[in-house]
C-alpha cells in the first residue's frame, strides 16, 4: 500500500545565474544566441522546489549527464 506522499509531485529547478538584457536584444535572439550570466563555473547553484529556494549545490558532469550535488540545505528547510 503506497502512502499519499508518494503521489505528491514537486517541480525542481536549478538556477545557474541571472542576466538582465534589453527587450530589443531579446527579440533579436535566435537559435545559437548566447546569454551571459552573472556567475562563474565554480559558483554554487540555487536549487528551487516549486519556485522556493531549498538548497545550494554544485554542478557535476559525468560523461553526457549533468547533475547537481547538494552542498547546503537552506535554513528554512532543514
N, C-alpha and C positions, 0 to 999 in steps of 0.2 A: 504494500500500500504506500503510495507516494504522498508526501506532505504537500500542503498548499504552497509552501515556499518554493517548491520545485517548479511551480507554474509562473512565478514572478519573473518578468523579463527586465533587465537593466541594460540601458544603452551605454557603452563605454566609448569614450573619445579620448584622444591624446593630442594635446596642444604642443606643437613643436616650436611655435613662435607666432608673432603677430606682425602686421605691417599696415600702415595707413598709406593709401595711394589716392591720387585724384580720380574722380569718376571718369574723366575723359581718357585716362590711361587704362582703366579697367575695361572700358568699352572697346578700346583698340586691341585688346589682347586676343590672341588666337592660340591655336594648338602649338605647344612648344614654348609659350611665353614663360618667363622666369620671374617669380615674385621673391624679392629678397626679404628675409625675415630678420627680426631684431635679436636673433640668438646665434650662438655658435654651436658647433658639432658636439662639444663636451658639456654644454649646458643641460641641466635637468629638464625633463618634460613634465607637463602637468597632466595628470590623469583625472578625467571627469566621469562621474556616474550620473546619468540623467541630467547633464549640464551643471553638476555641482562638483567642485574640486574635492577629491578624496585622498589623493596621494601624489607624490613626486616619484619620478623614475628616470631611468636612462635607457637609451635606445640600444638594442642588442641585434646585431646582424649575424645570421648563421646561414651561409650559402645564399639562397634566394628568399629566405624567410626574414621578416623584420618583426621584432617583438619589443616589449617594454619590460624591463626588470624594475620592480618596485623597490625604491630605496628609502622611502619615508612615508608613513601614513600621516595625514594631516590631523591635527589635534581634535577637531570636531568629530572625527570618525573612528577614533581608537577605542 
